[in-house]
């Protein structure tokens, strides 16, 4: 009878191990699936980063231009013959998009008119930051966040700088 009890106990222990192994196997299979998906997303992100953010020049040579090339580029930029097409394009844009041009001129004029107030506000924020008795974090936050959010808004808007000039997609793949 003792042998029967030992065999029965052995069978129960083996069945329990098989059940536990099945649960562990299912969990392992789930973790392998999650890991595989993670690796695929990681490779997509690395590919995106390499393509869009850490691009490498596709031409041989130094990344630092030599002095002669820099001087020639400066003369090209300052040449009046190269500025005439730019002024023509600006004038054409003013004719093609009069409201946008008028808005830009108005905005530029307002910035010129209120630059003293803007500078005074930044100075008052700077005074708040320089005084240890005042809460300086809010002043710094106001000065930095407003500027960064406005810059990011224009960079990341549809057909903005990031999309039009850097070729960033509107949304990430996946």
Secondary structure, 3 states (H helix, E strand, C coil): CHHHHHHHHHHHHHHHHHHHHHHHHHHHHHHHHHHHHHHHHHHHHHHHHHHHHCCCCCCCCCCCCCHHHHHHHHHHHHCHHHHHHHHHHHHHHHHHCHHHHHHHHHHHHHHHHCHHHHHHHHHHHHHHHHCCCCCHHHHHHHHHHHHHHHHHHHHHCCCCHHHHCCCCCCCCCC
